[in-house]
Amino acid sequence: MPETPIRRPGGRSARVRTAVLDATLAELTSEGYDGLTADGVAGRSGVHKATLYRRWGGVDGLVADVLSRAAEQPWQVPDTGSLRDDLHAITRMIYTGFTGPDGGATPRNLILAALRSPQGREALTGFFEAHHGLAAETVARAVERGEVPEGTDAVDVVRAACAPLYYRLFITGEILDEPAVRRAAEAALAAARAGAFAPP
């Protein structure tokens, strides 16, 4: 499989991709990376195992393509008219994603799986680059409104808001609760207003 997943054509090929990637996500949610197998995905998707190996090369290729598909999905960037509210909305999205009905098993297991392979790690980087780039629009608008200094690195502001949440989720294992989510947004906002992300 090529290191960088490519967009695939529509029709039957697109239907096969959807079925396989949906099955991959379901298997990751229930079994985790260690339990993810081509046999399991083939059985759940109804797509022959030989097709999986031919198109994706194995489970690492499947994980990478799941992330590539996620990066392609449209995302409504918050636009509340206030950087504070936009940052709170962004951190809240992370919180709800990892504390949903399945306890965040789907996004958590997907990220943990991606970190286990070069293909997955590259796709994960692409996913975050895409989403941070979109979220940075909120900071660019704040610069135009005069809420934060000219030259503020918009992507770094978004990273600063999100990083404490992922630190709890994947490094320390601490509980991700609403106070932590609020503090992360407020800390990023205060630093941005103070010029921490702008040139000296």
MINU-346976 format. One record per residue: residue number from 1; residue in one letter; x, y, z of N, C-alpha, C, O in turn. Coordinates in nm, 4 decimals. Layout:
residues N
NUM A X Y Z X Y Z X Y Z X Y Z
...
end
This chain:
residues 200
1 M 0.0848 -0.1198 0.0000 0.0000 0.0000 0.0000 0.0881 0.1245 0.0000 0.1903 0.1274 0.0686
2 P 0.0498 0.2287 -0.0766 0.1286 0.3518 -0.0743 0.1244 0.4154 0.0625 0.0251 0.4030 0.1342
3 E 0.2326 0.4844 0.0999 0.2407 0.5465 0.2319 0.1300 0.6492 0.2523 0.0771 0.6625 0.3626
4 T 0.0942 0.7228 0.1451 -0.0101 0.8235 0.1564 -0.1367 0.7717 0.0907 -0.1392 0.7551 -0.0313
5 P -0.2450 0.7448 0.1694 -0.3678 0.6937 0.1103 -0.4212 0.7907 0.0056 -0.4088 0.9123 0.0197
6 I -0.4807 0.7349 -0.0997 -0.5325 0.8173 -0.2068 -0.6839 0.8137 -0.2082 -0.7454 0.7202 -0.1568
7 R -0.7441 0.9165 -0.2676 -0.8876 0.9179 -0.2848 -0.9265 0.8130 -0.3892 -0.8580 0.7979 -0.4904
8 R -1.0328 0.7428 -0.3657 -1.0725 0.6355 -0.4556 -1.1980 0.6749 -0.5324 -1.2758 0.7584 -0.4862
9 P -1.2177 0.6157 -0.6483 -1.3322 0.6537 -0.7307 -1.4642 0.6123 -0.6677 -1.4683 0.5402 -0.5680
10 G -1.5726 0.6607 -0.7293 -1.7048 0.6306 -0.6757 -1.7551 0.4959 -0.7221 -1.6768 0.4103 -0.7635
11 G -1.8878 0.4765 -0.7152 -1.9475 0.3510 -0.7583 -1.9193 0.2377 -0.6636 -1.9144 0.2560 -0.5420
12 R -1.9006 0.1185 -0.7211 -1.8799 0.0001 -0.6397 -1.7556 0.0131 -0.5530 -1.7554 -0.0295 -0.4375
13 S -1.6503 0.0714 -0.6080 -1.5270 0.0875 -0.5308 -1.5516 0.1683 -0.4045 -1.4997 0.1351 -0.2979
14 A -1.6308 0.2747 -0.4162 -1.6615 0.3573 -0.2991 -1.7460 0.2796 -0.1986 -1.7269 0.2929 -0.0777
15 R -1.8394 0.1986 -0.2483 -1.9229 0.1199 -0.1566 -1.8395 0.0166 -0.0813 -1.8598 -0.0062 0.0379
16 V -1.7457 -0.0452 -0.1524 -1.6574 -0.1420 -0.0866 -1.5738 -0.0718 0.0200 -1.5595 -0.1224 0.1313
17 R -1.5191 0.0442 -0.0140 -1.4376 0.1176 0.0826 -1.5199 0.1529 0.2058 -1.4731 0.1355 0.3183
18 T -1.6413 0.2022 0.1861 -1.7263 0.2386 0.2990 -1.7538 0.1181 0.3878 -1.7418 0.1271 0.5100
19 A -1.7909 0.0046 0.3270 -1.8214 -0.1149 0.4050 -1.6999 -0.1618 0.4837 -1.7115 -0.1987 0.6006
20 V -1.5843 -0.1603 0.4200 -1.4629 -0.2099 0.4854 -1.4190 -0.1168 0.5970 -1.3826 -0.1631 0.7051
21 L -1.4219 0.0139 0.5726 -1.3760 0.1066 0.6760 -1.4743 0.1141 0.7925 -1.4331 0.1292 0.9075
22 D -1.6037 0.1037 0.7636 -1.7024 0.0967 0.8727 -1.6788 -0.0277 0.9574 -1.6872 -0.0230 1.0801
23 A -1.6492 -0.1388 0.8908 -1.6224 -0.2630 0.9634 -1.4943 -0.2526 1.0448 -1.4865 -0.3043 1.1562
24 T -1.3942 -0.1858 0.9892 -1.2684 -0.1660 1.0616 -1.2917 -0.0870 1.1894 -1.2401 -0.1225 1.2954
25 L -1.3697 0.0206 1.1793 -1.4005 0.1004 1.2984 -1.4754 0.0183 1.4021 -1.4456 0.0254 1.5214
26 A -1.5721 -0.0591 1.3569 -1.6498 -0.1416 1.4498 -1.5600 -0.2435 1.5194 -1.5725 -0.2657 1.6398
27 E -1.4694 -0.3055 1.4435 -1.3778 -0.4026 1.5026 -1.2820 -0.3368 1.6010 -1.2530 -0.3926 1.7068
28 L -1.2330 -0.2185 1.5663 -1.1452 -0.1461 1.6585 -1.2180 -0.1111 1.7871 -1.1619 -0.1213 1.8962
29 T -1.3434 -0.0698 1.7736 -1.4211 -0.0315 1.8911 -1.4381 -0.1489 1.9860 -1.4259 -0.1337 2.1075
30 S -1.4662 -0.2658 1.9303 -1.4953 -0.3815 2.0155 -1.3715 -0.4616 2.0538 -1.3662 -0.5192 2.1625
31 E -1.2716 -0.4657 1.9654 -1.1575 -0.5547 1.9881 -1.0265 -0.4822 2.0147 -0.9333 -0.5422 2.0681
32 G -1.0171 -0.3540 1.9786 -0.8910 -0.2831 1.9906 -0.7936 -0.3248 1.8805 -0.8230 -0.4126 1.7994
33 Y -0.6780 -0.2602 1.8796 -0.5809 -0.2877 1.7730 -0.5304 -0.4319 1.7777 -0.5150 -0.4953 1.6733
34 D -0.5048 -0.4836 1.8965 -0.4506 -0.6189 1.9077 -0.5489 -0.7238 1.8577 -0.5080 -0.8321 1.8159
35 G -0.6782 -0.6927 1.8616 -0.7781 -0.7877 1.8140 -0.8265 -0.7601 1.6731 -0.9151 -0.8293 1.6229
36 L -0.7684 -0.6585 1.6082 -0.8087 -0.6238 1.4715 -0.7425 -0.7189 1.3732 -0.6199 -0.7278 1.3672
37 T -0.8242 -0.7902 1.2960 -0.7720 -0.8849 1.1975 -0.8436 -0.8673 1.0650 -0.9562 -0.8179 1.0593
38 A -0.7760 -0.9088 0.9581 -0.8381 -0.9061 0.8259 -0.9596 -0.9985 0.8232 -1.0600 -0.9672 0.7592
39 D -0.9511 -1.1118 0.8922 -1.0654 -1.2042 0.8971 -1.1863 -1.1373 0.9615 -1.2984 -1.1507 0.9125
40 G -1.1637 -1.0649 1.0718 -1.2743 -0.9986 1.1394 -1.3382 -0.8917 1.0540 -1.4607 -0.8807 1.0486
41 V -1.2552 -0.8120 0.9866 -1.3076 -0.7060 0.9005 -1.3803 -0.7661 0.7806 -1.4859 -0.7171 0.7408
42 A -1.3240 -0.8716 0.7235 -1.3874 -0.9370 0.6093 -1.5234 -0.9936 0.6491 -1.6217 -0.9779 0.5767
43 G -1.5281 -1.0591 0.7640 -1.6548 -1.1161 0.8085 -1.7596 -1.0116 0.8368 -1.8769 -1.0323 0.8060
44 R -1.7204 -0.8998 0.8949 -1.8156 -0.7954 0.9294 -1.8598 -0.7150 0.8067 -1.9739 -0.6694 0.7998
45 S -1.7697 -0.6981 0.7110 -1.8007 -0.6143 0.5949 -1.8606 -0.6917 0.4782 -1.9271 -0.6336 0.3924
46 G -1.8370 -0.8241 0.4748 -1.8816 -0.9031 0.3611 -1.7899 -0.8906 0.2406 -1.8257 -0.9336 0.1310
47 V -1.6722 -0.8323 0.2594 -1.5745 -0.8169 0.1516 -1.4662 -0.9224 0.1706 -1.4166 -0.9421 0.2816
48 H -1.4298 -0.9900 0.0622 -1.3339 -1.1003 0.0711 -1.1996 -1.0526 0.1256 -1.1538 -0.9421 0.0962
49 K -1.1383 -1.1388 0.2053 -1.0108 -1.1041 0.2674 -0.9034 -1.0727 0.1635 -0.8179 -0.9873 0.1867
50 A -0.9074 -1.1404 0.0507 -0.8080 -1.1138 -0.0541 -0.8180 -0.9705 -0.1044 -0.7171 -0.9082 -0.1375
51 T -0.9404 -0.9186 -0.1099 -0.9599 -0.7795 -0.1521 -0.8987 -0.6844 -0.0512 -0.8388 -0.5835 -0.0885
52 L -0.9136 -0.7161 0.0764 -0.8566 -0.6305 0.1802 -0.7051 -0.6217 0.1661 -0.6476 -0.5131 0.1737
53 Y -0.6416 -0.7350 0.1457 -0.4959 -0.7336 0.1327 -0.4514 -0.6658 0.0041 -0.3492 -0.5973 0.0010
54 R -0.5296 -0.6855 -0.1028 -0.4907 -0.6252 -0.2296 -0.5013 -0.4731 -0.2241 -0.4141 -0.4033 -0.2759
55 R -0.6066 -0.4214 -0.1621 -0.6287 -0.2764 -0.1622 -0.5649 -0.2051 -0.0450 -0.5225 -0.0902 -0.0580
56 W -0.5572 -0.2721 0.0705 -0.5069 -0.2030 0.1900 -0.3782 -0.2618 0.2456 -0.3126 -0.1985 0.3283
57 G -0.3414 -0.3796 0.2026 -0.2148 -0.4384 0.2446 -0.2152 -0.4995 0.3834 -0.1159 -0.5604 0.4231
58 G -0.3233 -0.4853 0.4585 -0.3302 -0.5394 0.5937 -0.3969 -0.4417 0.6882 -0.4497 -0.3391 0.6453
59 V -0.3946 -0.4732 0.8168 -0.4692 -0.3939 0.9139 -0.4136 -0.2526 0.9291 -0.4899 -0.1595 0.9548
60 D -0.2831 -0.2348 0.9140 -0.2272 -0.1005 0.9280 -0.2759 -0.0094 0.8161 -0.3028 0.1086 0.8386
61 G -0.2870 -0.0638 0.6971 -0.3425 0.0138 0.5868 -0.4880 0.0489 0.6093 -0.5326 0.1568 0.5706
62 L -0.5624 -0.0409 0.6715 -0.7024 -0.0136 0.7029 -0.7141 0.0996 0.8040 -0.7956 0.1904 0.7874
63 V -0.6327 0.0938 0.9084 -0.6356 0.1998 1.0104 -0.6009 0.3345 0.9470 -0.6658 0.4354 0.9747
64 A -0.4987 0.3355 0.8622 -0.4572 0.4597 0.7977 -0.5686 0.5161 0.7105 -0.5901 0.6373 0.7077
65 D -0.6394 0.4292 0.6394 -0.7436 0.4788 0.5500 -0.8659 0.5258 0.6282 -0.9349 0.6178 0.5842
66 V -0.8943 0.4648 0.7429 -1.0025 0.5151 0.8282 -0.9740 0.6598 0.8678 -1.0634 0.7443 0.8647
67 L -0.8503 0.6875 0.9046 -0.8134 0.8238 0.9432 -0.8159 0.9177 0.8235 -0.8568 1.0332 0.8359
68 S -0.7727 0.8693 0.7083 -0.7778 0.9529 0.5880 -0.9213 0.9897 0.5546 -0.9497 1.1034 0.5172
69 R -1.0116 0.8933 0.5682 -1.1529 0.9229 0.5425 -1.2057 1.0246 0.6426 -1.2811 1.1148 0.6061
70 A -1.1662 1.0105 0.7685 -1.2119 1.1058 0.8702 -1.1627 1.2466 0.8384 -1.2353 1.3440 0.8582
71 A -1.0391 1.2576 0.7891 -0.9844 1.3892 0.7554 -1.0580 1.4527 0.6380 -1.0616 1.5751 0.6250
72 E -1.1170 1.3685 0.5519 -1.1887 1.4183 0.4348 -1.3295 1.4686 0.4683 -1.3896 1.5417 0.3895
73 Q -1.3814 1.4300 0.5832 -1.5196 1.4633 0.6160 -1.5358 1.6127 0.6433 -1.4492 1.6736 0.7061
74 P -1.6459 1.6723 0.5967 -1.6703 1.8143 0.6264 -1.6903 1.8347 0.7754 -1.7456 1.7490 0.8444
75 W -1.6447 1.9491 0.8240 -1.6557 1.9803 0.9665 -1.6974 2.1254 0.9813 -1.6351 2.2155 0.9253
76 Q -1.8022 2.1463 1.0564 -1.8527 2.2810 1.0797 -1.7698 2.3475 1.1887 -1.7831 2.3155 1.3068
77 V -1.6847 2.4398 1.1479 -1.5981 2.5089 1.2439 -1.6818 2.6053 1.3273 -1.7650 2.6768 1.2714
78 P -1.6627 2.6099 1.4596 -1.7396 2.7038 1.5426 -1.7188 2.8479 1.4976 -1.6081 2.8872 1.4607
79 D -1.8251 2.9252 1.5010 -1.8172 3.0672 1.4655 -1.9179 3.1422 1.5514 -2.0251 3.1813 1.5052
80 T -1.8802 3.1615 1.6790 -1.9721 3.2220 1.7754 -1.9593 3.3738 1.7811 -2.0427 3.4416 1.8411
81 G -1.8533 3.4271 1.7177 -1.8272 3.5700 1.7280 -1.7361 3.6053 1.8431 -1.7078 3.7227 1.8668
82 S -1.6895 3.5033 1.9158 -1.6014 3.5237 2.0309 -1.4980 3.4126 2.0327 -1.5335 3.2950 2.0238
83 L -1.3688 3.4484 2.0442 -1.2659 3.3453 2.0498 -1.2837 3.2575 2.1727 -1.2630 3.1363 2.1657
84 R -1.3217 3.3168 2.2846 -1.3443 3.2361 2.4047 -1.4478 3.1270 2.3779 -1.4240 3.0096 2.4065
85 D -1.5611 3.1656 2.3236 -1.6664 3.0670 2.3000 -1.6262 2.9664 2.1928 -1.6621 2.8490 2.2016
86 D -1.5518 3.0113 2.0913 -1.5064 2.9185 1.9877 -1.4118 2.8141 2.0457 -1.4245 2.6956 2.0148
87 L -1.3164 2.8567 2.1299 -1.2228 2.7619 2.1899 -1.2946 2.6655 2.2833 -1.2617 2.5470 2.2889
88 H -1.3920 2.7166 2.3560 -1.4698 2.6266 2.4422 -1.5472 2.5252 2.3584 -1.5604 2.4093 2.3977
89 A -1.5981 2.5681 2.2438 -1.6711 2.4758 2.1571 -1.5782 2.3674 2.1029 -1.6165 2.2507 2.0943
90 I -1.4561 2.4062 2.0664 -1.3608 2.3095 2.0123 -1.3207 2.2070 2.1181 -1.3208 2.0869 2.0913
91 T -1.2867 2.2537 2.2376 -1.2472 2.1592 2.3420 -1.3657 2.0739 2.3862 -1.3492 1.9585 2.4257
92 R -1.4835 2.1312 2.3791 -1.6043 2.0547 2.4146 -1.6275 1.9403 2.3158 -1.6716 1.8321 2.3547
93 M -1.5978 1.9645 2.1884 -1.6123 1.8583 2.0882 -1.5237 1.7392 2.1223 -1.5658 1.6241 2.1110
94 I -1.4002 1.7681 2.1643 -1.3102 1.6600 2.2034 -1.3670 1.5857 2.3237 -1.3689 1.4627 2.3275
95 Y -1.4128 1.6621 2.4207 -1.4688 1.6017 2.5417 -1.5856 1.5087 2.5100 -1.5896 1.3951 2.5570
96 T -1.6804 1.5571 2.4304 -1.7975 1.4743 2.3996 -1.7589 1.3541 2.3144 -1.8195 1.2476 2.3264
97 G -1.6577 1.3704 2.2277 -1.6141 1.2588 2.1451 -1.5549 1.1451 2.2263 -1.5712 1.0281 2.1918
98 F -1.4859 1.1796 2.3345 -1.4195 1.0776 2.4158 -1.4998 1.0374 2.5395 -1.4535 0.9567 2.6201
99 T -1.6174 1.0923 2.5544 -1.7031 1.0526 2.6674 -1.8431 1.0206 2.6165 -1.9413 1.0386 2.6885
100 G -1.8524 0.9733 2.4929 -1.9808 0.9425 2.4321 -2.0401 0.8138 2.4846 -1.9935 0.7594 2.5848
101 P -2.1440 0.7644 2.4166 -2.2135 0.6437 2.4625 -2.1229 0.5219 2.4768 -2.1456 0.4381 2.5640
102 D -2.0197 0.5111 2.3915 -1.9298 0.3965 2.4018 -1.8085 0.4263 2.4891 -1.7112 0.3509 2.4894
103 G -1.8150 0.5377 2.5637 -1.7044 0.5741 2.6500 -1.5814 0.6214 2.5752 -1.4704 0.6212 2.6283
104 G -1.6031 0.6621 2.4504 -1.4909 0.7085 2.3701 -1.4055 0.5970 2.3142 -1.2935 0.6217 2.2695
105 A -1.4564 0.4734 2.3157 -1.3765 0.3597 2.2696 -1.3363 0.3733 2.1241 -1.2249 0.3365 2.0868
106 T -1.4258 0.4260 2.0413 -1.3946 0.4338 1.8983 -1.2800 0.5299 1.8701 -1.1804 0.4874 1.8115
107 P -1.2882 0.6584 1.9088 -1.1743 0.7467 1.8805 -1.0489 0.7090 1.9575 -0.9381 0.7226 1.9055
108 R -1.0646 0.6620 2.0801 -0.9476 0.6245 2.1603 -0.8727 0.5074 2.0952 -0.7509 0.5127 2.0781
109 N -0.9466 0.4023 2.0595 -0.8825 0.2854 2.0002 -0.8242 0.3162 1.8626 -0.7223 0.2592 1.8234
110 L -0.8890 0.4064 1.7897 -0.8371 0.4433 1.6586 -0.7026 0.5158 1.6715 -0.6089 0.4861 1.5974
111 I -0.6931 0.6095 1.7642 -0.5683 0.6817 1.7832 -0.4589 0.5876 1.8359 -0.3452 0.5921 1.7890
112 L -0.4929 0.5042 1.9315 -0.3938 0.4095 1.9837 -0.3454 0.3154 1.8747 -0.2274 0.2804 1.8706
113 A -0.4357 0.2742 1.7863 -0.3965 0.1867 1.6753 -0.3043 0.2604 1.5794 -0.2060 0.2041 1.5311
114 A -0.3358 0.3854 1.5521 -0.2557 0.4636 1.4579 -0.1131 0.4809 1.5077 -0.0194 0.4874 1.4282
115 L -0.0971 0.4884 1.6382 0.0361 0.5084 1.6948 0.1224 0.3823 1.6917 0.2401 0.3848 1.7277
116 R 0.0615 0.2727 1.6482 0.1343 0.1458 1.6459 0.1988 0.1150 1.5108 0.2648 0.0119 1.4974
117 S 0.1817 0.2013 1.4103 0.2389 0.1711 1.2795 0.2785 0.2994 1.2080 0.2162 0.4034 1.2292
118 P 0.3821 0.2937 1.1229 0.4225 0.4130 1.0475 0.3107 0.4669 0.9589 0.2907 0.5881 0.9514
119 Q 0.2376 0.3777 0.8916 0.1265 0.4213 0.8066 0.0198 0.4917 0.8888 -0.0297 0.5977 0.8505
120 G -0.0148 0.4325 1.0009 -0.1172 0.4913 1.0854 -0.0727 0.6236 1.1433 -0.1516 0.7179 1.1502
121 R 0.0526 0.6324 1.1852 0.1026 0.7561 1.2439 0.1013 0.8694 1.1408 0.0659 0.9829 1.1725
122 E 0.1403 0.8369 1.0171 0.1395 0.9380 0.9119 -0.0027 0.9871 0.8847 -0.0257 1.1068 0.8671
123 A -0.0972 0.8940 0.8814 -0.2365 0.9314 0.8579 -0.2922 1.0127 0.9746 -0.3713 1.1049 0.9543
124 L -0.2508 0.9785 1.0968 -0.2957 1.0532 1.2143 -0.2447 1.1962 1.2093 -0.3173 1.2901 1.2419
125 T -0.1192 1.2124 1.1682 -0.0638 1.3465 1.1516 -0.1453 1.4252 1.0501 -0.1758 1.5425 1.0717
126 G -0.1802 1.3611 0.9398 -0.2616 1.4277 0.8385 -0.3988 1.4654 0.8900 -0.4515 1.5713 0.8562
127 F -0.4572 1.3785 0.9722 -0.5890 1.4072 1.0293 -0.5835 1.5312 1.1174 -0.6677 1.6202 1.1053
128 F -0.4836 1.5370 1.2067 -0.4744 1.6524 1.2959 -0.4375 1.7793 1.2204 -0.4862 1.8873 1.2537
129 E -0.3527 1.7677 1.1197 -0.3194 1.8857 1.0399 -0.4446 1.9424 0.9734 -0.4641 2.0640 0.9702
130 A -0.5288 1.8546 0.9206 -0.6517 1.8998 0.8550 -0.7451 1.9671 0.9541 -0.7976 2.0749 0.9262
131 H -0.7662 1.9053 1.0686 -0.8612 1.9604 1.1651 -0.8070 2.0845 1.2348 -0.8814 2.1797 1.2580
132 H -0.6796 2.0846 1.2682 -0.6229 2.2048 1.3293 -0.6239 2.3208 1.2309 -0.6457 2.4356 1.2695
133 G -0.6002 2.2904 1.1037 -0.6051 2.3958 1.0030 -0.7424 2.4583 0.9910 -0.7551 2.5799 0.9769
134 L -0.8460 2.3743 0.9966 -0.9824 2.4270 0.9911 -1.0146 2.5060 1.1176 -1.0707 2.6154 1.1109
135 A -0.9786 2.4494 1.2337 -1.0088 2.5165 1.3600 -0.9364 2.6495 1.3718 -0.9833 2.7400 1.4409
136 A -0.8219 2.6622 1.3047 -0.7448 2.7861 1.3106 -0.8214 2.9049 1.2531 -0.7880 3.0200 1.2810
137 E -0.9246 2.8767 1.1726 -1.0065 2.9853 1.1196 -1.0677 3.0680 1.2330 -1.0866 3.1888 1.2188
138 T -1.0983 3.0031 1.3445 -1.1578 3.0750 1.4571 -1.0603 3.1794 1.5120 -1.1003 3.2894 1.5502
139 V -0.9321 3.1433 1.5152 -0.8315 3.2357 1.5666 -0.8050 3.3465 1.4649 -0.7865 3.4622 1.5024
140 A -0.8032 3.3112 1.3365 -0.7824 3.4135 1.2330 -0.8916 3.5196 1.2407 -0.8644 3.6385 1.2242
141 R -1.0143 3.4769 1.2657 -1.1236 3.5740 1.2798 -1.1037 3.6596 1.4046 -1.1347 3.7787 1.4049
142 A -1.0515 3.5975 1.5107 -1.0269 3.6732 1.6341 -0.9203 3.7799 1.6127 -0.9292 3.8883 1.6702
143 V -0.8199 3.7505 1.5307 -0.7182 3.8502 1.4980 -0.7839 3.9676 1.4260 -0.7551 4.0832 1.4567
144 E -0.8715 3.9386 1.3310 -0.9405 4.0445 1.2569 -1.0273 4.1293 1.3492 -1.0422 4.2496 1.3277
145 R -1.0845 4.0669 1.4517 -1.1686 4.1424 1.5457 -1.0863 4.2178 1.6488 -1.1408 4.2987 1.7238
146 G -0.9561 4.1927 1.6540 -0.8704 4.2596 1.7505 -0.8683 4.1933 1.8872 -0.8242 4.2536 1.9851
147 E -0.9163 4.0678 1.8946 -0.9165 3.9984 2.0242 -0.7773 3.9514 2.0650 -0.7465 3.9436 2.1839
148 V -0.6946 3.9205 1.9679 -0.5585 3.8744 1.9946 -0.4646 3.9493 1.8997 -0.5097 4.0028 1.7984
149 P -0.3346 3.9536 1.9311 -0.2421 4.0356 1.8524 -0.2273 3.9903 1.7073 -0.2488 3.8736 1.6744
150 E -0.1904 4.0845 1.6224 -0.1554 4.0526 1.4846 -0.0387 3.9539 1.4840 0.0497 3.9609 1.5694
151 G -0.0390 3.8631 1.3883 0.0693 3.7667 1.3768 0.0543 3.6459 1.4665 0.1421 3.5596 1.4684
152 T -0.0558 3.6373 1.5416 -0.0784 3.5212 1.6282 -0.0827 3.3944 1.5446 -0.1528 3.3882 1.4436
153 D -0.0081 3.2939 1.5868 -0.0070 3.1650 1.5172 -0.1369 3.0915 1.5503 -0.1525 3.0359 1.6591
154 A -0.2285 3.0923 1.4556 -0.3633 3.0401 1.4810 -0.3620 2.8910 1.5139 -0.4328 2.8462 1.6041
155 V -0.2818 2.8148 1.4409 -0.2776 2.6709 1.4650 -0.2206 2.6408 1.6029 -0.2677 2.5495 1.6707
156 D -0.1198 2.7166 1.6451 -0.0620 2.6928 1.7775 -0.1620 2.7218 1.8901 -0.1601 2.6552 1.9937
157 V -0.2476 2.8192 1.8700 -0.3512 2.8465 1.9699 -0.4431 2.7256 1.9826 -0.4774 2.6843 2.0934
158 V -0.4823 2.6697 1.8702 -0.5689 2.5508 1.8720 -0.4972 2.4341 1.9383 -0.5555 2.3630 2.0201
159 R -0.3702 2.4147 1.9026 -0.2933 2.3065 1.9661 -0.2890 2.3240 2.1181 -0.3049 2.2275 2.1929
160 A -0.2673 2.4483 2.1629 -0.2571 2.4747 2.3065 -0.3874 2.4446 2.3793 -0.3867 2.4028 2.4951
161 A -0.4989 2.4662 2.3105 -0.6286 2.4369 2.3723 -0.6551 2.2874 2.3797 -0.7133 2.2386 2.4766
162 C -0.6124 2.2149 2.2773 -0.6437 2.0721 2.2699 -0.5427 1.9838 2.3423 -0.5788 1.8782 2.3941
163 A -0.4173 2.0260 2.3463 -0.3109 1.9396 2.3985 -0.3346 1.8893 2.5412 -0.3096 1.7717 2.5675
164 P -0.3817 1.9732 2.6350 -0.4027 1.9208 2.7702 -0.5054 1.8073 2.7768 -0.4983 1.7204 2.8636
165 L -0.6004 1.8099 2.6838 -0.7025 1.7049 2.6834 -0.6422 1.5728 2.6370 -0.6652 1.4687 2.6986
166 Y -0.5651 1.5770 2.5285 -0.5020 1.4547 2.4791 -0.3957 1.4044 2.5763 -0.3711 1.2841 2.5846
167 Y -0.3327 1.4956 2.6496 -0.2352 1.4561 2.7507 -0.3020 1.3691 2.8573 -0.2487 1.2652 2.8964
168 R -0.4174 1.4121 2.9029 -0.4910 1.3322 3.0013 -0.5351 1.1981 2.9427 -0.5257 1.0940 3.0077
169 L -0.5836 1.2031 2.8187 -0.6401 1.0830 2.7576 -0.5356 0.9763 2.7280 -0.5608 0.8574 2.7474
170 F -0.4159 1.0194 2.6800 -0.3217 0.9223 2.6270 -0.1879 0.9154 2.6997 -0.1093 0.8241 2.6746
171 I -0.1604 1.0104 2.7895 -0.0324 1.0071 2.8608 -0.0518 0.9705 3.0078 0.0022 0.8702 3.0545
172 T -0.1280 1.0504 3.0799 -0.1405 1.0272 3.2236 -0.2568 0.9350 3.2600 -0.2573 0.8742 3.3671
173 G -0.3564 0.9247 3.1692 -0.4724 0.8425 3.2011 -0.5665 0.9059 3.3022 -0.6557 0.8394 3.3550
174 E -0.5466 1.0348 3.3293 -0.6365 1.1041 3.4217 -0.7760 1.1175 3.3603 -0.7929 1.1124 3.2385
175 I -0.8738 1.1346 3.4469 -1.0103 1.1521 3.3993 -1.0211 1.2840 3.3247 -0.9719 1.3869 3.3710
176 L -1.0853 1.2803 3.2098 -1.1134 1.4024 3.1341 -1.2514 1.4504 3.1757 -1.3529 1.3908 3.1397
177 D -1.2536 1.5594 3.2524 -1.3812 1.6101 3.3006 -1.4044 1.7527 3.2503 -1.3163 1.8140 3.1901
178 E -1.5242 1.8036 3.2763 -1.5608 1.9350 3.2241 -1.4731 2.0475 3.2796 -1.4381 2.1377 3.2034
179 P -1.4356 2.0474 3.4078 -1.3451 2.1531 3.4548 -1.2127 2.1548 3.3784 -1.1612 2.2622 3.3470
180 A -1.1572 2.0381 3.3483 -1.0320 2.0323 3.2735 -1.0496 2.0871 3.1329 -0.9605 2.1531 3.0795
181 V -1.1642 2.0596 3.0737 -1.1937 2.1082 2.9388 -1.2042 2.2606 2.9388 -1.1531 2.3269 2.8486
182 R -1.2706 2.3154 3.0403 -1.2848 2.4614 3.0495 -1.1490 2.5278 3.0730 -1.1182 2.6307 3.0130
183 R -1.0689 2.4684 3.1602 -0.9384 2.5271 3.1895 -0.8484 2.5281 3.0658 -0.7747 2.6241 3.0434
184 A -0.8543 2.4236 2.9871 -0.7703 2.4172 2.8673 -0.8051 2.5299 2.7708 -0.7159 2.5940 2.7153
185 A -0.9337 2.5540 2.7509 -0.9757 2.6618 2.6609 -0.9365 2.7971 2.7175 -0.8874 2.8826 2.6437
186 E -0.9572 2.8186 2.8476 -0.9245 2.9472 2.9088 -0.7739 2.9738 2.9094 -0.7310 3.0874 2.8895
187 A -0.6942 2.8702 2.9319 -0.5487 2.8886 2.9331 -0.4977 2.9273 2.7945 -0.4121 3.0149 2.7817
188 A -0.5499 2.8624 2.6915 -0.5087 2.8963 2.5551 -0.5520 3.0380 2.5198 -0.4779 3.1119 2.4550
189 L -0.6712 3.0751 2.5623 -0.7215 3.2105 2.5359 -0.6330 3.3146 2.6042 -0.5942 3.4138 2.5425
190 A -0.6010 3.2917 2.7323 -0.5196 3.3889 2.8069 -0.3814 3.4041 2.7443 -0.3291 3.5149 2.7333
191 A -0.3226 3.2914 2.7033 -0.1901 3.2977 2.6414 -0.1962 3.3718 2.5082 -0.1077 3.4516 2.4771
192 A -0.3004 3.3455 2.4296 -0.3143 3.4138 2.3006 -0.3312 3.5631 2.3206 -0.2697 3.6421 2.2489
193 R -0.4132 3.6036 2.4167 -0.4347 3.7463 2.4419 -0.3064 3.8145 2.4894 -0.2827 3.9320 2.4611
194 A -0.2245 3.7387 2.5620 -0.0999 3.7954 2.6154 0.0114 3.8009 2.5097 0.1202 3.8519 2.5364
195 G -0.0165 3.7481 2.3901 0.0821 3.7540 2.2830 0.1801 3.6380 2.2820 0.2845 3.6452 2.2172
196 A 0.1467 3.5301 2.3543 0.2390 3.4167 2.3617 0.2577 3.3475 2.2273 0.3591 3.2811 2.2054
197 F 0.1623 3.3621 2.1383 0.1696 3.2949 2.0083 0.1973 3.3929 1.8944 0.1841 3.3577 1.7772
198 A 0.2353 3.5141 1.9286 0.2679 3.6158 1.8290 0.4172 3.6417 1.8291 0.4850 3.6139 1.9280
199 P 0.4694 3.6949 1.7189 0.6130 3.7260 1.7147 0.6482 3.8289 1.8217 0.5655 3.9138 1.8549
200 P 0.7701 3.8224 1.8762 0.8094 3.9197 1.9801 0.8187 4.0607 1.9222 0.8503 4.1552 1.9945
end
